[in-house]
Amino acid sequence: MSKQLTCLLSALLVCAVAACGGSKGKGDANASGEAEVQLSGIQKLEKLSANLQAGVDQLMQPITDTQWVIDEITSLPARLNLDAGSLLGMAKATMDSGTISISADLNLAAEAQAEVQALLEKIQAIVAGLKATPERVQALTVQAGAAIAQVPVLATGISTAAQAKLANPLASAESKAQAQADLSAVVNVQASVEAQIQDVQNKIVGIPAMATEALAKLAASFAGGASM
C-alpha cells in the first residue's frame, strides 16, 4: 500500500472516530435533556432527609385523599342527577376487585361518564396505595436506616475535603471561602439531617395503621351501594 493511501485511510479513520464521539455526546445530551447538576457535599447530606420526607409524603397521599374521595362520591350523585346507590355500588366493586366497570344501565352523557370514570380511577389508585402501604413502609424503613448510617460518612468527607482545600496553597480564594463555609456548616447540617431522619423513622411507624383505618373508612362509606 502506498504511503499516500495509508495517510488517507488514517485521516478517514480519525474523522470517523471523531464523528462517533460527537454523535454520542449529542445523543447523551438529548437523552438527559440537560447536564446533571453536580451537588455539593452539603447538598448531598441535606438530600438524604429530603428524599425520605418525599417518601413519607407519598405514603400519606392515599390516606389524605381518602376523605376527599368520600366527600366527592357523596356530592357527585346530586350534581350529575345520578342514583347514589348505583355510584356507591360501582365504587365498592372498584375497591373490591381493583378494576373499573361503569354500569351501562346508567345511560350517562359523555361528560358525566368521564367524571364518574375519573372518580373510580381515583378510588382505584387510593385503594392500591393503601394496600401497598405496609410494603412501602418497610422499604422506607430500610432506606432511613441506610441514610442515618451514611450521614456521618458524608459529614466526615465534607470536613476532610474542606480542610484539604484550606491547606492547599494553590487553591483559589473562592475555593477556600467555600471550603470554610462548608467546614462551618457541616456540624449543624449533620445534626439537622439526623434529627429529620429520626423524625421520619418515628412517623412511618404509625402509617400502616392509618392506612388500615382509611381502608375501613372507605369500605364503610361504600356500604349499601347497589350491586352491579
BAFI-3210 file (N, C-alpha, C; in Angstrom, 3 decimals, decimal comma, padded with zeros to 6 digits):
// residues 228
n [1|2|3|4|5|6|7|8|9|10|11|12|13|14|15|16|17|18|19|20|21|22|23|24|25|26|27|28|29|30|31|32|33|34|35|36|37|38|39|40|41|42|43|44|45|46|47|48|49|50|51|52|53|54|55|56|57|58|59|60|61|62|63|64|65|66|67|68|69|70|71|72|73|74|75|76|77|78|79|80|81|82|83|84|85|86|87|88|89|90|91|92|93|94|95|96|97|98|99|100|101|102|103|104|105|106|107|108|109|110|111|112|113|114|115|116|117|118|119|120|121|122|123|124|125|126|127|128|129|130|131|132|133|134|135|136|137|138|139|140|141|142|143|144|145|146|147|148|149|150|151|152|153|154|155|156|157|158|159|160|161|162|163|164|165|166|167|168|169|170|171|172|173|174|175|176|177|178|179|180|181|182|183|184|185|186|187|188|189|190|191|192|193|194|195|196|197|198|199|200|201|202|203|204|205|206|207|208|209|210|211|212|213|214|215|216|217|218|219|220|221|222|223|224|225|226|227|228]
n.u [000,857|000,569|002,314|000,879|-001,777|-002,027|-001,855|-004,157|-006,173|-005,767|-006,409|-009,116|-010,053|-009,565|-011,326|-013,762|-013,831|-013,895|-016,312|-018,087|-017,716|-018,627|-021,262|-022,197|-021,954|-023,806|-026,106|-026,233|-026,669|-029,147|-030,653|-030,593|-031,570|-030,516|-027,353|-026,409|-026,745|-024,083|-023,935|-023,100|-021,159|-022,559|-025,140|-025,688|-025,777|-028,010|-029,924|-030,423|-032,283|-034,310|-035,152|-036,225|-038,350|-039,906|-040,652|-042,272|-044,343|-045,433|-046,399|-048,373|-050,179|-052,394|-053,816|-054,529|-056,079|-058,317|-060,570|-061,261|-062,169|-064,351|-066,026|-066,403|-067,736|-070,050|-071,198|-071,387|-073,643|-075,945|-075,065|-074,750|-077,193|-077,579|-078,133|-077,513|-077,060|-076,275|-073,851|-072,342|-072,287|-070,685|-068,346|-067,738|-067,403|-065,156|-063,303|-063,238|-062,496|-060,444|-060,599|-062,139|-065,507|-068,133|-071,551|-073,731|-076,368|-076,716|-076,710|-075,322|-074,461|-071,703|-069,886|-070,603|-070,135|-067,403|-066,620|-067,452|-065,846|-063,295|-063,458|-063,745|-061,308|-059,641|-060,398|-059,560|-056,754|-056,235|-056,999|-055,217|-052,818|-053,152|-053,307|-050,769|-049,231|-047,958|-045,790|-044,411|-043,759|-041,992|-039,885|-039,141|-038,325|-036,001|-034,518|-034,298|-032,754|-030,366|-029,725|-029,295|-026,997|-025,288|-024,961|-022,872|-020,657|-020,743|-020,565|-018,040|-016,501|-017,025|-015,842|-013,163|-012,487|-012,831|-010,914|-008,625|-008,662|-008,368|-005,812|-004,351|-002,031|-002,325|-004,972|-007,814|-008,981|-011,748|-012,427|-011,371|-012,901|-015,424|-014,833|-014,322|-016,852|-018,304|-017,044|-017,734|-020,472|-021,078|-021,350|-023,735|-025,535|-025,315|-026,372|-028,994|-029,966|-029,799|-031,678|-033,995|-034,182|-034,570|-037,030|-038,595|-038,368|-039,794|-042,332|-043,170|-043,762|-046,395|-047,907|-048,883|-051,101|-052,742|-053,326|-054,770|-056,998|-058,003|-058,763|-060,819|-062,592|-063,237|-064,510|-066,728|-068,016|-068,829|-070,622|-073,832|-074,280|-075,783|-075,714|-073,771]
n.v [-001,191|002,213|005,055|007,440|006,566|005,172|007,266|008,660|006,823|006,688|009,278|009,335|007,438|008,685|010,850|009,483|008,293|010,598|011,654|009,710|010,000|012,617|012,342|010,622|012,172|014,186|012,671|011,733|014,121|014,833|012,754|013,071|015,580|017,819|018,745|016,977|018,433|019,069|018,086|019,651|018,629|019,292|019,621|017,004|015,775|017,033|016,143|013,535|013,470|014,921|013,263|011,143|012,397|013,009|010,432|009,809|011,631|010,561|008,146|009,076|010,265|008,691|008,248|010,803|011,497|009,986|011,001|013,064|011,720|010,392|012,508|013,485|011,413|011,480|013,917|013,839|012,365|014,094|016,270|015,243|014,214|011,509|008,137|007,493|005,039|003,355|004,516|004,202|001,447|000,901|002,060|000,434|-002,005|-001,412|-000,996|-003,549|-005,302|-004,070|-003,264|-001,197|-000,685|000,578|000,792|-000,011|000,563|003,048|005,006|007,469|010,849|011,807|013,593|013,410|010,698|010,668|012,038|010,242|008,070|009,166|009,541|006,916|005,901|007,339|006,282|003,649|004,056|005,098|002,977|000,987|002,192|002,350|-000,355|-001,167|000,008|-001,217|-002,678|-000,624|001,004|-000,650|-000,710|001,996|002,212|000,680|002,261|004,597|003,689|003,116|005,673|007,111|005,912|006,739|009,453|010,391|009,544|011,004|013,561|013,529|013,250|015,723|017,517|016,653|017,131|019,893|020,830|019,990|021,641|024,140|023,909|023,815|025,507|026,305|026,542|028,472|031,716|031,852|029,142|028,421|029,975|028,802|026,294|026,918|027,799|025,415|023,882|025,265|024,921|022,194|020,679|021,588|021,081|018,306|017,530|018,506|017,040|014,412|014,588|015,051|012,684|010,848|011,769|011,084|008,295|007,913|008,780|006,982|004,639|004,613|004,735|002,411|001,563|003,772|003,601|001,221|001,990|003,941|002,395|000,893|002,942|003,787|001,457|001,373|003,703|003,093|001,099|-000,365|000,279|-000,229|-003,443|-004,463]
n.w [000,000|-000,816|000,559|000,524|000,293|002,657|004,536|003,852|004,507|007,251|008,019|007,364|009,185|011,657|011,423|011,358|013,904|015,457|014,628|015,581|018,315|018,676|017,900|019,861|022,142|021,610|021,480|024,112|025,445|024,458|025,436|028,204|028,439|029,805|031,225|034,150|037,303|039,434|042,721|045,810|048,714|051,062|050,035|049,184|051,643|052,828|051,068|051,756|053,917|052,714|050,594|052,039|053,359|051,165|050,512|052,714|052,280|049,946|050,937|052,634|050,934|049,690|052,022|052,957|050,787|051,059|052,568|050,880|048,554|049,561|050,240|047,668|046,331|047,685|046,988|044,229|043,011|043,258|041,799|039,250|038,747|039,402|040,393|043,720|045,022|042,921|042,145|044,471|044,494|042,231|043,125|045,314|044,003|042,486|044,513|045,696|043,609|042,224|039,658|037,156|036,387|034,677|035,015|032,384|032,510|033,539|031,633|030,986|030,063|027,946|029,206|031,914|032,334|032,041|034,330|036,312|035,645|036,141|038,894|039,827|038,981|040,638|043,109|042,695|042,546|045,102|046,805|045,951|046,703|049,497|050,199|049,514|051,398|053,804|052,677|051,377|053,514|054,847|052,997|053,042|055,658|055,661|053,899|055,412|057,546|056,226|055,399|057,805|058,654|056,717|057,049|058,972|057,530|055,117|056,251|057,445|055,146|053,915|055,762|055,657|052,956|052,876|054,692|053,375|051,114|052,314|053,260|050,998|049,143|046,539|046,010|044,998|046,150|046,203|046,228|048,700|050,375|050,047|051,059|053,728|054,460|054,177|056,138|058,419|058,422|058,430|060,815|062,068|059,974|059,768|062,272|061,995|059,783|060,759|062,827|061,342|059,876|061,949|062,789|060,581|060,791|063,150|062,359|060,320|061,580|062,513|060,201|058,704|060,283|060,019|057,308|057,211|058,711|056,995|054,789|055,944|056,464|053,889|052,911|054,615|053,854|051,313|051,665|051,297|048,738|045,518|044,101|041,281]
ca.u [000,000|001,398|002,337|-000,204|-003,035|-002,039|-002,160|-005,551|-007,008|-005,612|-007,178|-010,533|-010,342|-009,614|-012,584|-014,882|-013,841|-014,333|-017,744|-018,822|-017,655|-019,510|-022,648|-022,560|-022,133|-025,073|-027,181|-026,335|-027,264|-030,568|-031,320|-030,731|-032,234|-029,525|-026,302|-026,789|-026,130|-023,221|-024,310|-022,019|-021,246|-023,643|-026,408|-025,880|-026,168|-029,387|-030,821|-030,770|-033,541|-035,329|-035,673|-037,051|-039,598|-040,707|-041,228|-043,375|-045,441|-046,059|-047,151|-049,526|-051,093|-053,691|-054,518|-055,156|-057,056|-059,484|-061,725|-061,660|-062,929|-065,638|-066,835|-066,717|-068,735|-071,293|-071,772|-071,497|-074,981|-076,827|-074,532|-074,926|-078,522|-077,214|-078,572|-076,416|-076,789|-075,534|-072,480|-071,678|-072,058|-069,516|-067,183|-067,444|-066,872|-063,795|-062,477|-063,115|-061,862|-059,285|-060,853|-063,227|-066,575|-069,265|-072,779|-074,335|-077,740|-076,754|-077,015|-074,809|-073,882|-070,251|-069,177|-070,894|-069,446|-065,978|-066,457|-067,558|-064,635|-062,174|-063,620|-063,447|-059,859|-059,052|-060,638|-058,668|-055,390|-056,169|-057,055|-053,941|-051,793|-053,370|-052,970|-049,322|-048,551|-047,002|-044,579|-043,696|-043,201|-040,819|-038,808|-038,697|-037,614|-034,645|-033,868|-033,973|-031,632|-029,154|-029,435|-028,753|-025,623|-024,499|-024,779|-021,518|-019,671|-020,746|-020,094|-016,580|-015,950|-017,108|-014,825|-011,838|-012,263|-012,710|-009,612|-007,599|-008,672|-007,833|-004,374|-003,720|-001,610|-002,686|-006,423|-008,234|-009,641|-013,153|-012,494|-011,103|-014,059|-016,465|-014,379|-014,526|-018,299|-018,701|-016,498|-018,513|-021,876|-021,301|-021,790|-025,157|-026,297|-025,348|-027,330|-030,336|-030,348|-030,026|-032,955|-035,072|-034,288|-035,196|-038,435|-039,208|-038,464|-040,891|-043,599|-043,611|-044,221|-047,853|-048,601|-049,692|-052,390|-053,549|-053,786|-055,819|-058,169|-058,543|-059,441|-062,079|-063,462|-063,733|-065,454|-067,957|-068,704|-069,405|-071,598|-075,218|-074,397|-076,491|-074,790|-073,753]
ca.v [000,000|003,404|005,912|008,424|005,886|004,889|008,525|008,993|005,926|007,077|010,510|008,983|006,727|009,694|011,591|008,606|008,172|011,889|011,787|008,844|010,626|013,789|011,884|010,061|013,279|014,840|011,759|011,725|015,387|014,790|011,773|013,589|016,870|018,804|018,159|016,793|019,405|018,448|018,507|019,817|017,676|019,716|019,335|015,551|015,469|017,502|015,377|012,283|013,650|015,401|012,095|010,377|013,137|012,800|009,094|009,916|012,344|009,605|007,193|009,738|010,793|007,985|008,396|012,132|011,551|009,162|011,828|013,822|010,889|010,130|013,723|013,603|010,410|011,894|015,070|013,619|011,985|015,256|017,141|014,617|013,599|010,104|007,336|007,365|003,626|002,791|005,025|003,529|000,067|000,887|002,365|-000,775|-003,013|-000,990|-001,244|-004,994|-006,038|-003,360|-002,889|-000,233|-001,095|001,504|000,130|000,514|000,966|004,448|005,816|008,808|011,656|011,590|014,401|012,835|009,411|010,960|012,381|009,001|007,307|009,785|009,280|005,498|005,752|007,867|005,258|002,542|004,438|005,233|001,642|000,318|002,807|001,962|-001,774|-001,321|000,783|-001,952|-002,993|000,626|001,434|-001,499|-000,239|003,302|001,961|000,255|003,438|005,510|003,105|003,315|007,109|007,549|005,415|007,451|010,853|010,708|009,290|012,186|014,713|013,402|013,539|017,170|018,153|016,300|017,843|021,325|021,046|019,825|022,855|025,244|023,701|023,811|026,873|026,602|026,702|029,862|032,350|031,448|027,748|028,377|030,566|027,774|025,244|027,419|027,800|024,021|023,441|025,923|024,497|020,749|020,123|021,908|020,374|016,898|017,375|018,743|015,916|013,254|014,801|014,887|011,252|010,212|012,163|010,222|006,942|007,918|008,970|005,862|003,531|004,633|004,878|001,240|001,574|004,828|003,080|000,240|002,767|004,599|001,354|000,584|004,099|003,713|000,347|001,761|004,754|002,495|000,074|-000,010|000,550|-001,234|-004,383|-004,317]
ca.w [000,000|-000,929|001,744|000,410|000,568|004,101|005,226|003,579|005,308|008,651|008,219|007,352|010,419|012,704|011,243|011,717|015,357|015,989|014,340|016,504|019,633|018,670|017,837|021,151|023,078|021,298|021,862|025,559|025,874|024,135|026,287|029,557|028,406|030,179|032,047|035,546|038,188|040,425|044,064|046,774|049,811|051,955|049,355|049,239|053,018|053,012|050,195|052,421|054,645|051,769|049,878|052,964|053,571|049,953|050,655|053,679|051,605|049,025|051,750|053,229|049,920|049,612|053,302|052,961|049,697|051,393|052,919|049,685|047,633|050,217|050,038|046,241|045,944|048,345|046,291|042,784|042,510|043,109|040,765|037,933|038,710|039,301|041,536|044,678|045,271|041,795|042,202|045,587|044,070|041,348|043,959|046,095|043,075|042,152|045,693|045,944|042,511|041,700|038,270|036,993|035,486|034,778|034,603|031,160|032,823|033,978|030,447|031,276|028,983|027,856|030,209|033,225|032,404|032,234|035,744|037,076|035,334|036,853|040,320|040,070|038,825|041,870|044,137|042,361|042,918|046,554|047,400|045,647|047,538|050,892|050,363|049,354|052,437|054,644|051,908|051,123|054,795|055,096|052,122|053,516|056,906|055,270|053,321|056,511|058,274|055,422|055,372|059,094|058,707|055,716|057,453|059,469|056,470|054,253|057,018|057,563|053,817|053,700|056,605|055,154|051,693|053,160|055,324|052,343|050,291|053,106|053,424|049,672|048,792|045,150|045,893|044,806|047,297|046,144|046,654|050,137|051,048|050,049|051,974|055,082|054,687|054,382|057,420|059,468|058,379|058,372|062,103|062,229|058,944|060,170|063,379|061,466|058,925|061,630|063,519|060,360|059,565|063,112|062,755|059,570|061,359|064,120|061,643|059,485|062,429|062,630|058,914|058,319|060,994|059,404|056,021|057,524|059,122|055,799|054,006|056,620|056,291|052,513|052,828|055,312|053,088|050,098|052,044|050,951|047,313|044,719|043,455|039,826]
c.u [000,888|001,313|001,187|-001,552|-003,164|-002,419|-003,636|-006,484|-006,946|-006,442|-008,669|-010,945|-010,467|-010,919|-013,788|-015,006|-014,352|-015,831|-018,573|-018,858|-018,595|-020,953|-023,105|-022,821|-023,452|-026,243|-027,377|-027,013|-028,756|-031,317|-031,561|-031,452|-031,284|-028,513|-026,759|-026,038|-025,320|-023,577|-023,071|-022,190|-022,383|-025,000|-026,716|-026,356|-027,629|-030,380|-031,238|-032,121|-034,664|-035,965|-036,595|-038,386|-040,506|-041,368|-042,395|-044,590|-046,183|-046,897|-048,441|-050,571|-052,411|-054,497|-055,240|-056,207|-058,354|-060,719|-062,209|-062,552|-064,287|-066,571|-067,299|-067,819|-070,087|-071,996|-072,048|-072,904|-075,906|-076,359|-074,782|-076,315|-078,386|-077,701|-077,382|-076,048|-075,975|-074,073|-071,695|-071,375|-070,845|-068,237|-066,760|-066,851|-065,438|-062,848|-062,215|-062,292|-060,576|-059,433|-062,089|-064,246|-067,773|-070,517|-073,381|-075,749|-077,850|-077,111|-076,594|-074,369|-072,360|-069,498|-069,375|-070,167|-067,950|-065,692|-066,507|-066,305|-063,439|-062,248|-063,279|-061,944|-059,131|-059,216|-059,694|-057,234|-055,225|-056,119|-055,743|-052,827|-051,918|-052,968|-051,464|-048,532|-047,579|-045,683|-043,742|-043,069|-041,947|-039,629|-038,252|-037,944|-036,174|-033,855|-033,435|-032,792|-030,317|-028,734|-028,785|-027,314|-024,695|-024,170|-023,372|-020,431|-019,568|-020,187|-018,579|-015,907|-015,944|-016,009|-013,419|-011,513|-012,065|-011,349|-008,477|-007,514|-008,054|-006,313|-003,614|-003,329|-002,005|-004,195|-006,776|-008,902|-011,112|-013,339|-012,289|-012,283|-015,198|-016,117|-014,607|-016,013|-018,803|-018,267|-017,294|-019,936|-022,084|-021,815|-023,285|-026,028|-026,410|-026,378|-028,764|-030,827|-030,626|-031,361|-034,130|-035,270|-034,954|-036,684|-039,201|-039,398|-039,606|-042,253|-044,083|-044,094|-045,745|-048,611|-049,385|-051,051|-053,316|-054,117|-054,917|-057,114|-058,831|-059,291|-060,799|-063,083|-064,055|-064,804|-066,783|-068,745|-069,368|-070,483|-073,013|-075,388|-075,104|-075,492|-074,920|-074,134]
c.v [001,235|004,231|006,906|007,797|005,575|006,120|008,906|008,148|006,291|008,319|010,231|008,288|007,701|010,481|010,771|008,471|009,456|012,077|010,942|009,460|011,797|013,377|011,353|011,157|013,967|013,983|011,738|012,989|015,390|013,868|012,330|014,922|017,990|018,125|018,082|017,790|018,662|018,979|018,655|018,776|018,008|019,392|017,839|015,130|015,845|016,674|014,049|012,408|014,112|014,232|011,267|011,072|013,012|011,430|009,069|010,581|011,412|008,581|007,805|010,164|010,025|008,083|009,736|012,272|010,816|010,013|012,616|012,971|010,520|011,327|013,843|012,626|010,709|013,005|014,821|013,246|013,171|016,147|016,576|014,018|012,089|009,368|007,068|005,909|002,981|003,239|004,356|002,070|-000,058|001,168|001,137|-001,865|-002,684|-001,283|-002,735|-005,702|-005,380|-002,969|-001,997|-000,752|-000,177|000,820|000,804|001,020|002,440|005,388|007,280|009,523|011,513|012,341|013,829|011,499|009,615|011,307|011,127|008,150|007,849|009,503|007,828|005,217|006,253|006,867|004,081|002,836|004,534|003,866|000,890|000,874|002,399|000,507|-002,014|-000,654|-000,036|-002,261|-001,731|001,180|000,640|-001,031|001,103|003,179|001,553|001,449|004,416|004,997|003,292|004,776|007,570|007,070|006,190|008,888|011,132|010,483|010,503|013,404|014,697|013,719|015,031|017,884|017,892|017,067|019,338|021,639|020,927|021,061|024,033|025,140|023,760|025,237|027,279|026,811|028,184|030,395|031,951|030,028|027,630|028,953|029,556|026,653|025,666|027,432|026,387|023,526|024,025|025,372|023,019|020,175|020,358|021,170|018,898|016,668|017,536|017,564|014,672|013,380|014,587|013,412|010,513|010,550|011,321|008,817|006,851|008,000|007,687|004,667|003,454|004,657|003,633|001,197|002,639|004,358|002,065|000,939|003,439|003,599|001,014|001,720|004,128|002,641|000,700|002,789|004,210|001,439|000,562|000,357|-000,559|-002,135|-004,260|-005,618]
c.w [000,000|000,327|001,727|000,759|002,056|004,899|005,067|004,427|006,789|008,961|008,267|008,653|011,586|012,636|011,706|013,231|016,002|015,799|015,302|017,894|019,707|018,672|019,174|022,169|022,859|021,728|023,361|026,062|025,608|025,078|027,682|029,604|028,737|031,091|033,500|036,415|039,255|041,807|044,932|047,874|050,763|051,341|049,359|050,626|053,253|052,196|050,833|053,130|053,721|051,015|050,773|053,224|052,361|049,986|051,621|053,041|050,655|049,790|052,285|052,201|049,831|050,901|053,347|051,867|050,038|051,702|051,718|048,778|048,230|050,040|048,588|045,845|046,606|047,564|044,815|042,314|042,295|041,971|039,371|037,749|038,525|040,548|042,459|044,925|044,168|041,822|043,326|045,245|043,168|042,136|044,757|045,213|042,687|043,303|045,887|044,872|041,997|040,245|038,200|035,986|035,707|034,216|033,371|031,417|033,205|032,839|030,636|030,012|029,059|028,953|031,609|033,395|032,636|033,695|036,611|036,875|036,126|038,351|040,652|039,911|040,063|043,007|043,936|042,828|044,430|047,221|047,164|046,524|048,997|051,130|050,270|050,479|053,290|053,929|051,676|052,400|055,123|054,260|052,599|054,834|056,635|054,725|054,417|057,320|057,542|055,428|056,666|059,260|057,772|056,142|057,973|058,425|055,551|054,985|057,177|056,236|053,512|054,478|056,067|053,879|051,938|053,772|054,311|051,449|051,030|053,259|052,102|049,275|047,377|044,969|045,787|046,065|047,364|046,658|048,161|050,933|051,143|051,017|053,425|055,443|054,962|055,754|058,583|059,566|058,661|059,692|062,313|061,217|059,295|061,266|062,888|060,639|059,761|062,371|062,572|059,997|060,716|063,191|061,742|060,124|062,369|063,427|060,986|060,306|062,462|061,323|058,506|059,007|060,406|058,069|056,217|057,915|057,918|054,923|054,620|056,444|054,886|052,380|053,470|054,513|051,820|050,397|051,695|049,495|046,579|044,033|041,950|039,154]
res [m|s|k|q|l|t|c|l|l|s|a|l|l|v|c|a|v|a|a|c|g|g|s|k|g|k|g|d|a|n|a|s|g|e|a|e|v|q|l|s|g|i|q|k|l|e|k|l|s|a|n|l|q|a|g|v|d|q|l|m|q|p|i|t|d|t|q|w|v|i|d|e|i|t|s|l|p|a|r|l|n|l|d|a|g|s|l|l|g|m|a|k|a|t|m|d|s|g|t|i|s|i|s|a|d|l|n|l|a|a|e|a|q|a|e|v|q|a|l|l|e|k|i|q|a|i|v|a|g|l|k|a|t|p|e|r|v|q|a|l|t|v|q|a|g|a|a|i|a|q|v|p|v|l|a|t|g|i|s|t|a|a|q|a|k|l|a|n|p|l|a|s|a|e|s|k|a|q|a|q|a|d|l|s|a|v|v|n|v|q|a|s|v|e|a|q|i|q|d|v|q|n|k|i|v|g|i|p|a|m|a|t|e|a|l|a|k|l|a|a|s|f|a|g|g|a|s|m]
***
